[in-house]
């Protein structure tokens, strides 16, 4: 499963709380670089990082993130 970010919703949630990227990172116990990369769609968060961000911003996972299931199954042959 890959976690993707809704960039607009992520930034709106952060700004609504009055947090800079650095402040969010500090309060969520994550690096500023990670928060910046997530917000700029350069990196996807791990499930643990996504939970920390949601808890810190006081939002639900579905408010700022979405999950994509990746199946690496072999296709049946005819």
HELIX and SHEET records of a PDB file:
HELIX    1   1 UNK A    7  UNK A   16  1                                  10    
HELIX    2   2 UNK A   21  UNK A   28  1                                   8    
HELIX    3   3 UNK A   32  UNK A   39  1                                   8    
HELIX    4   4 UNK A   47  UNK A   57  1                                  11    
HELIX    5   5 UNK A   61  UNK A   64  1                                   4    
SHEET    1   A 2 UNK A   2  UNK A   5  0                                        
SHEET    2   A 2 UNK A  65  UNK A  68 -1                                        
END                                                                             
